[in-house]
Amino acid sequence: MAKTKKSGAPDRKAEIIREARMLMVEQGYGALSLRAVAERVGIKLASLQYHVPTKSALLSLLVEDAVAQYRSALTGFSEDRGNVEETFDEAMAWLLTPSREWNELAKFEIQFWALAFVDETAAAALDEYLSLYREFLADLIRRLNPDLSKAQAGRRAIALASLLEGSMLFYGPRPAGASPPRSALNDLIAAARAIALSR
């Protein structure tokens, strides 16, 4: 009789995170529970709780994973490429152009954002996630406009994030969601640059 391969702890935890995220993406944050995640993973609730003892711990893991993915994706834009204008424009285009992974992450963010209104653990985790986003944007802005103070760049990062996230209403993760038309993408990038460069 062939033995089935057991998942190691890191593999199992990754599977739990993946299934919990997909549960939120597919059914909304109201469907998220340890029992529902255990069912999706195909393990008993007690086995899941060995890896993730509480829903709060699960929420923290979900955000840690999202932060790690986001940090990994943003690393290329944080390095000195020589041309700060091109790097800025490429970063804006990447943030504004949906991909399958982007759509999944955006749907997760929307559900997590809604959950943060009713759950303190989710709110604290979301703050950590959003601070990474603001820091990334502030760094891009200061490289493009080095005369700005750190505080000024931080305020502009919020304005820039509002532009980027607001565009999701029109070009975001919907069944019929698509990339912005090239003309709209160019206009959004120009608006982002204007926010960064204004005096």
C-alpha positions as CSV (number, residue, x, y, z in Angstrom):
1,M,0.0,0.0,0.0
2,A,1.5,3.3,-1.1
3,K,1.9,5.9,1.6
4,T,0.7,9.4,1.0
5,K,3.3,12.1,1.3
6,K,2.6,14.3,4.4
7,S,3.1,18.0,4.1
8,G,5.9,19.5,6.2
9,A,5.1,22.4,8.5
10,P,6.3,25.1,6.2
11,D,4.4,23.6,3.2
12,R,1.2,23.1,5.3
13,K,1.4,26.7,6.6
14,A,1.8,28.0,3.0
15,E,-1.2,25.9,2.0
16,I,-3.3,27.2,4.8
17,I,-2.4,30.8,3.9
18,R,-3.2,30.2,0.2
19,E,-6.6,28.6,0.9
20,A,-7.5,31.3,3.5
21,R,-6.7,34.0,1.0
22,M,-8.7,32.3,-1.8
23,L,-11.6,31.8,0.6
24,M,-11.7,35.6,1.1
25,V,-11.2,36.3,-2.6
26,E,-14.0,33.9,-3.7
27,Q,-16.5,34.2,-0.9
28,G,-15.7,37.4,1.0
29,Y,-14.3,38.0,4.5
30,G,-17.5,36.8,6.2
31,A,-16.8,33.3,5.0
32,L,-13.3,33.2,6.7
33,S,-13.2,30.9,9.7
34,L,-10.7,28.3,10.9
35,R,-13.2,25.5,10.2
36,A,-13.8,26.7,6.6
37,V,-10.1,26.9,6.0
38,A,-9.5,23.4,7.5
39,E,-12.2,22.1,5.1
40,R,-10.6,23.7,2.1
41,V,-7.1,22.3,3.1
42,G,-8.7,18.9,3.8
43,I,-7.5,18.6,7.4
44,K,-9.3,18.5,10.7
45,L,-9.8,21.7,12.6
46,A,-7.4,20.5,15.4
47,S,-4.7,19.9,12.8
48,L,-5.1,23.4,11.4
49,Q,-5.0,24.9,14.9
50,Y,-1.6,23.2,15.5
51,H,-0.3,25.5,12.8
52,V,-2.6,28.5,13.3
53,P,-4.2,28.5,16.8
54,T,-6.6,31.4,16.3
55,K,-8.3,33.5,13.7
56,S,-6.2,36.5,14.8
57,A,-3.1,34.4,14.1
58,L,-4.5,33.5,10.7
59,L,-5.1,37.2,9.9
60,S,-1.6,38.1,10.9
61,L,-0.2,35.3,8.7
62,L,-2.3,36.5,5.7
63,V,-1.0,40.0,6.0
64,E,2.6,38.9,6.6
65,D,2.3,36.8,3.4
66,A,0.8,39.7,1.4
67,V,3.6,42.1,2.7
68,A,6.3,39.6,1.7
69,Q,4.8,39.2,-1.8
70,Y,4.4,43.0,-2.2
71,R,7.9,43.7,-0.9
72,S,9.3,41.1,-3.3
73,A,7.5,42.7,-6.3
74,L,8.5,46.2,-5.4
75,T,12.2,45.4,-4.9
76,G,13.0,46.0,-8.5
77,F,11.6,49.5,-8.4
78,S,13.5,50.4,-5.2
79,E,16.9,49.7,-6.7
80,D,18.8,52.5,-8.4
81,R,18.3,51.9,-12.2
82,G,19.9,55.2,-13.3
83,N,16.8,56.9,-14.7
84,V,14.5,57.9,-11.9
85,E,11.8,59.2,-14.3
86,E,11.6,55.8,-16.2
87,T,11.6,53.9,-12.9
88,F,8.8,56.0,-11.6
89,D,6.7,55.6,-14.7
90,E,7.4,51.8,-14.8
91,A,6.3,51.5,-11.2
92,M,3.1,53.4,-11.8
93,A,2.4,51.3,-14.9
94,W,2.9,48.1,-12.9
95,L,0.6,49.3,-10.1
96,L,-2.1,50.4,-12.6
97,T,-2.0,47.3,-15.0
98,P,-4.0,44.3,-13.7
99,S,-2.5,40.8,-14.0
100,R,-4.0,37.6,-12.7
101,E,-1.8,37.9,-9.6
102,W,-2.6,41.6,-9.2
103,N,-6.4,40.9,-9.5
104,E,-6.2,38.2,-6.8
105,L,-4.2,40.5,-4.5
106,A,-6.5,43.4,-5.1
107,K,-9.6,41.3,-4.3
108,F,-7.9,40.1,-1.1
109,E,-7.0,43.7,-0.2
110,I,-10.6,44.8,-0.7
111,Q,-11.9,42.0,1.6
112,F,-9.2,42.6,4.2
113,W,-10.0,46.4,4.1
114,A,-13.7,45.6,4.8
115,L,-12.7,43.2,7.6
116,A,-10.5,45.9,9.2
117,F,-13.6,47.9,9.9
118,V,-15.0,45.2,12.2
119,D,-11.9,43.4,13.5
120,E,-9.1,45.1,15.5
121,T,-6.5,42.5,14.6
122,A,-7.3,43.0,10.9
123,A,-7.1,46.8,11.3
124,A,-3.6,46.6,12.9
125,A,-2.4,44.2,10.2
126,L,-3.8,46.3,7.5
127,D,-2.0,49.4,8.9
128,E,1.3,47.5,8.7
129,Y,0.6,46.5,5.1
130,L,-0.4,50.0,4.0
131,S,2.6,51.6,5.7
132,L,4.8,49.5,3.4
133,Y,2.9,50.8,0.4
134,R,3.2,54.4,1.6
135,E,6.9,54.0,2.3
136,F,7.5,52.6,-1.2
137,L,5.6,55.5,-2.9
138,A,7.3,58.1,-0.7
139,D,10.7,56.7,-1.6
140,L,9.8,56.8,-5.4
141,I,8.5,60.4,-4.9
142,R,11.7,61.6,-3.1
143,R,13.9,60.1,-5.8
144,L,11.9,61.9,-8.4
145,N,11.7,65.1,-6.4
146,P,14.7,65.2,-4.0
147,D,13.9,68.7,-2.7
148,L,10.9,67.3,-0.8
149,S,11.2,66.6,2.9
150,K,10.4,63.2,4.2
151,A,7.1,64.5,5.7
152,Q,6.1,66.2,2.3
153,A,6.9,62.9,0.4
154,G,4.8,61.0,3.0
155,R,1.8,63.3,2.4
156,R,2.2,63.0,-1.4
157,A,2.4,59.3,-1.1
158,I,-1.1,59.3,0.4
159,A,-2.3,61.5,-2.4
160,L,-0.7,59.2,-4.9
161,A,-2.0,56.0,-3.3
162,S,-5.5,57.6,-3.5
163,L,-5.1,58.1,-7.2
164,L,-3.9,54.6,-7.8
165,E,-6.4,52.9,-5.6
166,G,-9.3,55.1,-6.9
167,S,-8.5,54.0,-10.4
168,M,-9.3,50.5,-9.3
169,L,-13.0,51.5,-9.3
170,F,-12.8,51.8,-13.1
171,Y,-10.1,49.3,-14.1
172,G,-10.0,47.0,-11.0
173,P,-10.6,43.4,-10.2
174,R,-14.0,42.7,-11.8
175,P,-15.0,39.7,-14.0
176,A,-14.8,42.1,-16.9
177,G,-11.8,44.0,-15.5
178,A,-9.2,45.0,-18.0
179,S,-6.1,47.2,-18.2
180,P,-6.8,50.9,-18.6
181,P,-6.7,51.9,-22.2
182,R,-3.2,53.2,-23.1
183,S,-4.4,56.8,-23.2
184,A,-6.0,56.5,-19.8
185,L,-2.8,54.8,-18.4
186,N,-0.7,57.6,-19.8
187,D,-3.0,60.2,-18.2
188,L,-2.9,58.4,-14.8
189,I,0.9,58.2,-15.0
190,A,1.1,61.9,-15.9
191,A,-1.1,62.7,-12.9
192,A,1.0,60.6,-10.6
193,R,4.1,62.4,-11.8
194,A,2.4,65.8,-11.3
195,I,1.7,64.8,-7.7
196,A,5.3,63.8,-7.1
197,L,6.8,66.9,-8.8
198,S,4.5,69.7,-7.7
199,R,6.1,72.5,-5.6
